[in-house]
Amino acid sequence: MKLAILSESPADEAALGVLIEAVLGGPYLRVQANLRARGWPSVAQVLPAVIRHLHFNTDAEGLVVVVDSDDSVVHTPLHDKPDYFHPQCRMCRLRAVFRQSTKNLPAARGRARVLRGVGVAVPAVEGWYLSGIDDAVTEAAWIEGQNTGQAPYNRAQLKARVYGTDRPSLAHETHCALRQVRRIGRDTRRLEFDFPGFAALAADLRSWKAR
């Protein structure tokens, strides 16, 4: 399988590559997207162009996009109802970009469209990296904090837990992230249970295998 990855940093993309391979159950070939992104606004801005580039100019079968939720609305099962869209939910927004960007594209390179894989890390991808290490770091705990106005932790604290600092160098960030996802990748079920934003991505990837 050939796929591309778009996320908020090269360190995130390297770590995602390991998790993707774990869910798919085997290796894949990485196709480079034509544009890179730094942070959520950049991902949302370049995504339509990346989809079109991959569709017309590469033989990539799918595109995986993962962003942090930060303080935005967290995706819930309610959002999965037909025709439902929450404008402050990043999962809803990314899925909408895929729909809008692919609905009128003609078939190209032997496929109808580039397959969609979308995940949102709540509140940040460092939460995923702590799966199996800290039982208190979960998507449900973050949502409860949003509802009560008392956050159980913040993004800087998650970074410090994973990297030993809230301002790691890119090399150190990548090293630490890869160490954690190699551990997690041995069995992703805990990560999927604690973080539905990852479970949604895993479901997308498994749907590719079923084709």
C-alpha beads as a LAMMPS data file, in Angstrom:
LAMMPS data file: protein, C-alpha beads

211 atoms
210 bonds

1 atom types
1 bond types

-500.0 500.0 xlo xhi
-500.0 500.0 ylo yhi
-500.0 500.0 zlo zhi

Masses

1 110.0

Atoms # bond

1 1 1 0.000 0.000 0.000
2 1 1 1.145 3.534 -0.802
3 1 1 0.081 6.423 1.394
4 1 1 0.974 9.961 2.424
5 1 1 0.985 11.519 5.892
6 1 1 0.161 15.119 6.772
7 1 1 0.452 16.368 10.349
8 1 1 1.690 19.305 12.373
9 1 1 5.423 18.458 12.445
10 1 1 7.973 16.020 11.016
11 1 1 8.258 14.376 14.456
12 1 1 4.514 13.705 14.508
13 1 1 4.653 12.259 10.999
14 1 1 7.527 9.927 11.903
15 1 1 5.629 8.622 14.932
16 1 1 2.397 8.282 13.001
17 1 1 4.191 6.152 10.456
18 1 1 4.880 3.546 13.156
19 1 1 1.283 3.572 14.421
20 1 1 -0.094 3.303 10.896
21 1 1 2.051 0.255 10.219
22 1 1 0.847 -1.320 13.472
23 1 1 -2.818 -0.858 12.535
24 1 1 -2.343 -2.022 8.944
25 1 1 -0.439 -5.044 10.167
26 1 1 2.442 -4.591 7.772
27 1 1 4.705 -2.158 5.961
28 1 1 3.629 0.449 3.437
29 1 1 5.311 2.796 1.019
30 1 1 5.383 6.476 1.984
31 1 1 4.483 8.969 -0.730
32 1 1 5.631 12.504 -0.008
33 1 1 2.951 15.172 -0.033
34 1 1 3.865 18.249 -2.080
35 1 1 3.331 20.631 0.857
36 1 1 4.291 20.541 4.525
37 1 1 2.348 21.973 7.427
38 1 1 3.224 23.505 10.789
39 1 1 0.314 23.598 13.192
40 1 1 -3.437 23.230 12.814
41 1 1 -4.175 26.312 10.672
42 1 1 -1.510 25.280 8.174
43 1 1 -2.836 21.704 7.901
44 1 1 -6.361 22.929 7.229
45 1 1 -5.104 25.431 4.666
46 1 1 -2.911 23.097 2.600
47 1 1 -5.077 19.959 2.789
48 1 1 -7.176 20.601 -0.368
49 1 1 -4.033 21.190 -2.442
50 1 1 -2.373 18.083 -0.992
51 1 1 -5.400 15.949 -1.852
52 1 1 -5.459 17.201 -5.429
53 1 1 -1.706 16.730 -5.837
54 1 1 -1.814 13.161 -4.558
55 1 1 -4.858 12.360 -6.696
56 1 1 -3.513 13.625 -10.012
57 1 1 0.259 13.412 -9.658
58 1 1 0.976 10.314 -7.550
59 1 1 -0.205 6.751 -7.161
60 1 1 -0.870 7.155 -3.425
61 1 1 -3.869 5.109 -2.359
62 1 1 -4.570 7.044 0.826
63 1 1 -3.773 10.138 2.865
64 1 1 -3.527 10.141 6.665
65 1 1 -4.109 13.494 8.384
66 1 1 -3.675 13.940 12.142
67 1 1 -3.866 17.164 14.162
68 1 1 -4.086 18.138 17.828
69 1 1 -7.460 19.215 19.184
70 1 1 -5.897 21.885 21.448
71 1 1 -8.881 23.583 23.119
72 1 1 -11.395 22.944 20.339
73 1 1 -14.594 20.918 20.612
74 1 1 -13.855 17.191 20.883
75 1 1 -15.488 14.875 18.366
76 1 1 -18.253 12.648 19.819
77 1 1 -20.541 9.925 18.395
78 1 1 -23.223 12.614 17.923
79 1 1 -21.018 14.182 15.251
80 1 1 -21.087 10.939 13.245
81 1 1 -24.818 11.200 12.538
82 1 1 -25.704 11.718 8.844
83 1 1 -25.419 15.337 7.727
84 1 1 -24.165 16.488 11.139
85 1 1 -21.301 18.979 11.175
86 1 1 -19.806 20.875 14.107
87 1 1 -17.799 23.873 12.877
88 1 1 -15.569 23.904 15.985
89 1 1 -14.730 20.182 15.771
90 1 1 -11.486 19.517 13.898
91 1 1 -12.470 15.956 13.013
92 1 1 -15.675 17.230 11.400
93 1 1 -13.769 19.953 9.570
94 1 1 -11.066 17.664 8.182
95 1 1 -13.608 15.121 7.018
96 1 1 -15.569 17.903 5.346
97 1 1 -12.435 19.059 3.503
98 1 1 -11.942 15.530 2.192
99 1 1 -15.560 15.354 1.009
100 1 1 -15.478 18.746 -0.662
101 1 1 -12.060 18.211 -2.249
102 1 1 -12.814 14.799 -3.738
103 1 1 -16.493 14.861 -4.672
104 1 1 -16.008 16.311 -8.170
105 1 1 -12.597 14.880 -9.007
106 1 1 -12.491 12.565 -12.039
107 1 1 -10.936 9.154 -11.641
108 1 1 -7.168 9.221 -12.020
109 1 1 -4.323 6.711 -12.023
110 1 1 -6.650 3.733 -11.792
111 1 1 -8.585 4.846 -8.692
112 1 1 -11.667 6.906 -8.025
113 1 1 -10.147 8.947 -5.200
114 1 1 -7.481 9.052 -2.531
115 1 1 -8.722 7.259 0.581
116 1 1 -9.240 9.255 3.780
117 1 1 -7.614 8.618 7.154
118 1 1 -8.304 11.253 9.817
119 1 1 -7.338 11.332 13.487
120 1 1 -7.427 14.047 16.129
121 1 1 -5.201 13.838 19.218
122 1 1 -6.909 15.170 22.366
123 1 1 -5.618 17.597 23.448
124 1 1 -2.269 16.874 21.781
125 1 1 -0.401 13.933 20.307
126 1 1 1.726 13.695 23.465
127 1 1 -1.380 12.330 25.177
128 1 1 -1.264 9.386 22.780
129 1 1 2.399 8.826 23.606
130 1 1 1.532 8.454 27.308
131 1 1 -0.988 5.674 26.625
132 1 1 -0.221 2.741 28.898
133 1 1 2.022 4.892 31.104
134 1 1 -0.405 7.330 32.751
135 1 1 -3.971 6.094 33.291
136 1 1 -5.135 9.639 34.069
137 1 1 -4.343 10.893 30.562
138 1 1 -7.344 10.039 28.395
139 1 1 -9.740 11.713 26.025
140 1 1 -12.580 11.238 28.539
141 1 1 -10.576 13.000 31.257
142 1 1 -9.948 15.960 28.946
143 1 1 -13.646 16.214 27.998
144 1 1 -14.626 16.120 31.680
145 1 1 -12.191 18.940 32.310
146 1 1 -13.739 20.977 29.494
147 1 1 -17.196 20.394 30.964
148 1 1 -16.201 21.389 34.497
149 1 1 -13.750 24.138 33.601
150 1 1 -10.974 22.313 35.474
151 1 1 -8.476 20.834 33.044
152 1 1 -6.741 17.710 34.424
153 1 1 -3.476 18.747 32.738
154 1 1 -2.288 21.091 30.021
155 1 1 -0.360 20.591 26.805
156 1 1 2.909 21.887 28.276
157 1 1 2.680 19.301 31.039
158 1 1 2.125 16.519 28.505
159 1 1 5.164 17.651 26.521
160 1 1 7.274 17.743 29.675
161 1 1 6.180 14.207 30.569
162 1 1 7.124 12.840 27.153
163 1 1 10.238 14.865 26.315
164 1 1 11.535 16.019 29.697
165 1 1 10.949 19.614 28.529
166 1 1 8.081 21.571 27.014
167 1 1 10.426 22.922 24.317
168 1 1 12.269 19.948 22.827
169 1 1 14.489 20.135 19.773
170 1 1 13.093 18.426 16.697
171 1 1 15.661 15.630 16.975
172 1 1 14.866 14.995 20.649
173 1 1 11.117 15.201 20.017
174 1 1 11.362 12.656 17.201
175 1 1 13.534 10.288 19.263
176 1 1 11.155 10.330 22.238
177 1 1 8.030 10.028 20.097
178 1 1 9.407 7.021 18.215
179 1 1 10.377 5.303 21.461
180 1 1 6.810 5.602 22.740
181 1 1 4.975 4.585 19.580
182 1 1 7.185 1.517 19.126
183 1 1 5.978 0.435 22.570
184 1 1 2.357 1.285 21.821
185 1 1 2.467 -0.296 18.372
186 1 1 2.841 -3.771 19.855
187 1 1 -0.870 -3.580 20.735
188 1 1 -2.900 -0.468 19.890
189 1 1 -6.088 -1.541 21.681
190 1 1 -5.373 0.501 24.811
191 1 1 -4.677 3.606 22.736
192 1 1 -7.881 3.085 20.750
193 1 1 -9.929 2.661 23.943
194 1 1 -8.531 5.691 25.757
195 1 1 -8.431 7.973 22.710
196 1 1 -11.404 7.703 20.311
197 1 1 -9.654 10.272 18.122
198 1 1 -7.090 7.574 17.371
199 1 1 -9.739 4.849 17.141
200 1 1 -11.392 6.846 14.343
201 1 1 -8.119 6.867 12.420
202 1 1 -7.640 3.138 13.015
203 1 1 -11.157 2.478 11.696
204 1 1 -10.386 4.468 8.552
205 1 1 -7.180 2.488 7.994
206 1 1 -8.879 -0.862 8.526
207 1 1 -11.549 0.116 6.008
208 1 1 -8.768 0.510 3.444
209 1 1 -7.683 -3.086 4.063
210 1 1 -11.241 -4.300 3.489
211 1 1 -11.316 -2.921 -0.072

Bonds

1 1 1 2
2 1 2 3
3 1 3 4
4 1 4 5
5 1 5 6
6 1 6 7
7 1 7 8
8 1 8 9
9 1 9 10
10 1 10 11
11 1 11 12
12 1 12 13
13 1 13 14
14 1 14 15
15 1 15 16
16 1 16 17
17 1 17 18
18 1 18 19
19 1 19 20
20 1 20 21
21 1 21 22
22 1 22 23
23 1 23 24
24 1 24 25
25 1 25 26
26 1 26 27
27 1 27 28
28 1 28 29
29 1 29 30
30 1 30 31
31 1 31 32
32 1 32 33
33 1 33 34
34 1 34 35
35 1 35 36
36 1 36 37
37 1 37 38
38 1 38 39
39 1 39 40
40 1 40 41
41 1 41 42
42 1 42 43
43 1 43 44
44 1 44 45
45 1 45 46
46 1 46 47
47 1 47 48
48 1 48 49
49 1 49 50
50 1 50 51
51 1 51 52
52 1 52 53
53 1 53 54
54 1 54 55
55 1 55 56
56 1 56 57
57 1 57 58
58 1 58 59
59 1 59 60
60 1 60 61
61 1 61 62
62 1 62 63
63 1 63 64
64 1 64 65
65 1 65 66
66 1 66 67
67 1 67 68
68 1 68 69
69 1 69 70
70 1 70 71
71 1 71 72
72 1 72 73
73 1 73 74
74 1 74 75
75 1 75 76
76 1 76 77
77 1 77 78
78 1 78 79
79 1 79 80
80 1 80 81
81 1 81 82
82 1 82 83
83 1 83 84
84 1 84 85
85 1 85 86
86 1 86 87
87 1 87 88
88 1 88 89
89 1 89 90
90 1 90 91
91 1 91 92
92 1 92 93
93 1 93 94
94 1 94 95
95 1 95 96
96 1 96 97
97 1 97 98
98 1 98 99
99 1 99 100
100 1 100 101
101 1 101 102
102 1 102 103
103 1 103 104
104 1 104 105
105 1 105 106
106 1 106 107
107 1 107 108
108 1 108 109
109 1 109 110
110 1 110 111
111 1 111 112
112 1 112 113
113 1 113 114
114 1 114 115
115 1 115 116
116 1 116 117
117 1 117 118
118 1 118 119
119 1 119 120
120 1 120 121
121 1 121 122
122 1 122 123
123 1 123 124
124 1 124 125
125 1 125 126
126 1 126 127
127 1 127 128
128 1 128 129
129 1 129 130
130 1 130 131
131 1 131 132
132 1 132 133
133 1 133 134
134 1 134 135
135 1 135 136
136 1 136 137
137 1 137 138
138 1 138 139
139 1 139 140
140 1 140 141
141 1 141 142
142 1 142 143
143 1 143 144
144 1 144 145
145 1 145 146
146 1 146 147
147 1 147 148
148 1 148 149
149 1 149 150
150 1 150 151
151 1 151 152
152 1 152 153
153 1 153 154
154 1 154 155
155 1 155 156
156 1 156 157
157 1 157 158
158 1 158 159
159 1 159 160
160 1 160 161
161 1 161 162
162 1 162 163
163 1 163 164
164 1 164 165
165 1 165 166
166 1 166 167
167 1 167 168
168 1 168 169
169 1 169 170
170 1 170 171
171 1 171 172
172 1 172 173
173 1 173 174
174 1 174 175
175 1 175 176
176 1 176 177
177 1 177 178
178 1 178 179
179 1 179 180
180 1 180 181
181 1 181 182
182 1 182 183
183 1 183 184
184 1 184 185
185 1 185 186
186 1 186 187
187 1 187 188
188 1 188 189
189 1 189 190
190 1 190 191
191 1 191 192
192 1 192 193
193 1 193 194
194 1 194 195
195 1 195 196
196 1 196 197
197 1 197 198
198 1 198 199
199 1 199 200
200 1 200 201
201 1 201 202
202 1 202 203
203 1 203 204
204 1 204 205
205 1 205 206
206 1 206 207
207 1 207 208
208 1 208 209
209 1 209 210
210 1 210 211
